[in-house]
Amino acid sequence: MSFDFLAAAEQVAAVAHEHAAAVDHEARFPIATVDAARRAGLLALTSGTDVGGHGLSLRAAGQVIERIARECGSSAMVLTMHYAGNAVLEQHAAPAVRRDVVAGKHLSTLAFSEAGSRSHFWAPTSTARKEGDSAVLEARKSWVTSANGATAYVWSSRPLAGSEASTLWLVPRASAGLAIQGPFDGIGLRGNDSAPVVANNVRVPLANRLGDDGAGFGIMMGTVLPTFAMLIAAGSLGLAEALVHKTAQHAGGTRYAHLATQNALADLPTIRAYIARMRIQVDMAKALWQDTFGALEQGRADAGLRVLETKAAAAETAVQVGDIAMRVCAGMAFRKEVGVERLFRDTRAAMIMAPTSDQLFDFVGKAVCGMPLFG
Ligand SMILES: Cc1cc2nc3c(=O)[nH]c(=O)nc-3n(C[C@H](O)[C@H](O)[C@H](O)COP(=O)(O)OP(=O)(O)OC[C@H]3O[C@@H](n4cnc5c(N)ncnc54)[C@H](O)[C@@H]3O)c2cc1C
């Protein structure tokens, strides 16, 4: 029988819903959601059937993330980074590591961004040197989601040799010499546990290399970027969907007691027009998102460009929709009772996650103008 991943997503979304307010308020890692995802088989969603995984598509992962983001942005972020890391593991890790993912023993994430090269994640300044059978890593990673909760990081460094941009490694979180500099205290996605991680003389077996020495840039662009971009877009769209729903609910259920007729907030044409704009913006971004899955699945020539467009469109849509929700729900949104302010804060992250919206506008502009993206 095929895996009913949508039913599994519903179950996990219910758990995410139950814990979302506390995860946000206490900046607590959403361990209950991660455990529920593990029990429901969702950590193994995209793992290959050859190691016992469900072998499902990026589109399926997107549907899962979109559903969970409607309840808890932090949970969606943690699962997004797991799927992004696992995309690399699926192609380049030893079967034993892949089986650990399927067994629920492994939560993955990406350790790309660095204090030196900042959002230019494709250009690490951190180093790796060969000593016997080990690689010795030195780094100042600036943001690692699930820094404390992940089992191992998919990690970028300069290559051991040669002038390529990067090499990728699987770095166990418990490695000697790794220091997690948390806790996370941000305005949104407060449970995502995204902390700086410093590596001083961290030794990993050379066998932990993911792909060839110097192949990191190609893996980042070919594997990580489409996965991360489409799933972070899913998270943005889930947050945006919840914002539309909660705003419409508030407008329909809120009344002016001194007016005898047409006394609901939604009776104001301006309010309805704002809600219509929210709906249209979200539907437009969703249509692009779905078309991009089609482009990737069919190997369409425009797939790469569509991926860049989709992350920017979804992130910017969520921000705009969050702004409108705050305006429409007004004083009630400024406090926590309507439930839009957490969503509003959570929407602010995707546009500054690399590649940031402004980088994407530059890349898309260059592509449209027939210019090389890098250089
Ligand atoms: C909640 C959260 C979780 C994260 N999790 C992870 C993670 O798990 N792993 C990881 O590796 N990283 C992670 N990041 C880091 C993220 O991907 C970015 O690297 C980081 O947010 C960039 O911040 P910065 O201050 O270094 O940006 P800066 O590089 O200082 O950018 C500042 C501004 O300059 C703009 N800019 C920079 N370059 C260009 C350009 N070429 N064209 C146009 N504009 C440009 C940017 O858009 C931005 O507006 C996370 C970030 C957040 C917020």
The ligand as an SDF file (V2000), in Angstrom:
LIG
                    3D

 53 58  0  0  0  0  0  0  0  0999 V2000
   15.8250   31.8130   10.6570 C   0  0  0  0  0  0  0  0  0  0  0  0
   17.0400   31.5870    9.8120 C   0  0  0  0  0  0  0  0  0  0  0  0
   17.5450   30.2950    9.6850 C   0  0  0  0  0  0  0  0  0  0  0  0
   18.6950   30.0720    8.9220 C   0  0  0  0  0  0  0  0  0  0  0  0
   19.1700   28.7950    8.8110 N   0  0  0  0  0  0  0  0  0  0  0  0
   20.2970   28.5490    8.1020 C   0  0  0  0  0  0  0  0  0  0  0  0
   20.8320   27.2280    8.0000 C   0  0  0  0  0  0  0  0  0  0  0  0
   20.2790   26.2570    8.5350 O   0  0  0  0  0  0  0  0  0  0  0  0
   21.9720   27.0390    7.3040 N   0  0  0  0  0  0  0  0  0  0  0  0
   22.6250   28.0580    6.6990 C   0  0  0  0  0  0  0  0  0  0  0  0
   23.6400   27.8090    6.0640 O   0  0  0  0  0  0  0  0  0  0  0  0
   22.1460   29.3230    6.7630 N   0  0  0  0  0  0  0  0  0  0  0  0
   21.0080   29.5900    7.4540 C   0  0  0  0  0  0  0  0  0  0  0  0
   20.5260   30.8800    7.5620 N   0  0  0  0  0  0  0  0  0  0  0  0
   21.3220   31.9730    7.0100 C   0  0  0  0  0  0  0  0  0  0  0  0
   20.7330   32.5900    5.7480 C   0  0  0  0  0  0  0  0  0  0  0  0
   20.6800   31.6650    4.7040 O   0  0  0  0  0  0  0  0  0  0  0  0
   21.5520   33.8030    5.3040 C   0  0  0  0  0  0  0  0  0  0  0  0
   22.8790   33.4390    5.0880 O   0  0  0  0  0  0  0  0  0  0  0  0
   21.5280   34.9050    6.3110 C   0  0  0  0  0  0  0  0  0  0  0  0
   20.2010   35.1550    6.7330 O   0  0  0  0  0  0  0  0  0  0  0  0
   22.0940   36.1700    5.6660 C   0  0  0  0  0  0  0  0  0  0  0  0
   22.1820   37.1860    6.6510 O   0  0  0  0  0  0  0  0  0  0  0  0
   23.4090   38.2100    6.6080 P   0  0  0  0  0  0  0  0  0  0  0  0
   23.1450   39.2290    7.6600 O   0  0  0  0  0  0  0  0  0  0  0  0
   24.6930   37.4990    6.6500 O   0  0  0  0  0  0  0  0  0  0  0  0
   23.2050   38.8610    5.1350 O   0  0  0  0  0  0  0  0  0  0  0  0
   24.1800   39.7540    4.3030 P   0  0  0  0  0  0  0  0  0  0  0  0
   24.9760   38.9140    3.3580 O   0  0  0  0  0  0  0  0  0  0  0  0
   24.9340   40.6790    5.1790 O   0  0  0  0  0  0  0  0  0  0  0  0
   23.1520   40.5890    3.3880 O   0  0  0  0  0  0  0  0  0  0  0  0
   22.6630   41.8950    3.7460 C   0  0  0  0  0  0  0  0  0  0  0  0
   21.7640   42.4100    2.6520 C   0  0  0  0  0  0  0  0  0  0  0  0
   22.5060   42.5150    1.4270 O   0  0  0  0  0  0  0  0  0  0  0  0
   21.7940   41.9060    0.3780 C   0  0  0  0  0  0  0  0  0  0  0  0
   22.7110   41.3190   -0.6090 N   0  0  0  0  0  0  0  0  0  0  0  0
   23.8160   40.5700   -0.3590 C   0  0  0  0  0  0  0  0  0  0  0  0
   24.3780   40.1860   -1.5240 N   0  0  0  0  0  0  0  0  0  0  0  0
   23.6230   40.6720   -2.5200 C   0  0  0  0  0  0  0  0  0  0  0  0
   23.6660   40.6070   -3.9380 C   0  0  0  0  0  0  0  0  0  0  0  0
   24.6470   39.9480   -4.5810 N   0  0  0  0  0  0  0  0  0  0  0  0
   22.7070   41.2600   -4.6450 N   0  0  0  0  0  0  0  0  0  0  0  0
   21.7250   41.9440   -4.0110 C   0  0  0  0  0  0  0  0  0  0  0  0
   21.6190   42.0410   -2.6620 N   0  0  0  0  0  0  0  0  0  0  0  0
   22.5590   41.4080   -1.9310 C   0  0  0  0  0  0  0  0  0  0  0  0
   20.9630   40.7940    1.0520 C   0  0  0  0  0  0  0  0  0  0  0  0
   19.8200   40.4890    0.2880 O   0  0  0  0  0  0  0  0  0  0  0  0
   20.5860   41.4810    2.3680 C   0  0  0  0  0  0  0  0  0  0  0  0
   19.4190   42.2330    2.1720 O   0  0  0  0  0  0  0  0  0  0  0  0
   19.3610   31.1380    8.2910 C   0  0  0  0  0  0  0  0  0  0  0  0
   18.8360   32.4360    8.4160 C   0  0  0  0  0  0  0  0  0  0  0  0
   17.6940   32.6580    9.1580 C   0  0  0  0  0  0  0  0  0  0  0  0
   17.1500   34.0590    9.2850 C   0  0  0  0  0  0  0  0  0  0  0  0
  1  2  1  0
  2  3  1  0
  2 52  2  0
  3  4  2  0
  4  5  1  0
  4 50  1  0
  5  6  2  0
  6  7  1  0
  6 13  1  0
  7  8  2  0
  7  9  1  0
  9 10  1  0
 10 11  2  0
 10 12  1  0
 12 13  2  0
 13 14  1  0
 14 15  1  0
 14 50  1  0
 15 16  1  0
 16 17  1  0
 16 18  1  0
 18 19  1  0
 18 20  1  0
 20 21  1  0
 20 22  1  0
 22 23  1  0
 23 24  1  0
 24 25  2  0
 24 26  1  0
 24 27  1  0
 27 28  1  0
 28 29  2  0
 28 30  1  0
 28 31  1  0
 31 32  1  0
 32 33  1  0
 33 34  1  0
 33 48  1  0
 34 35  1  0
 35 36  1  0
 35 46  1  0
 36 37  1  0
 36 45  1  0
 37 38  2  0
 38 39  1  0
 39 40  1  0
 39 45  2  0
 40 41  1  0
 40 42  2  0
 42 43  1  0
 43 44  2  0
 44 45  1  0
 46 47  1  0
 46 48  1  0
 48 49  1  0
 50 51  2  0
 51 52  1  0
 52 53  1  0
M  END
$$$$
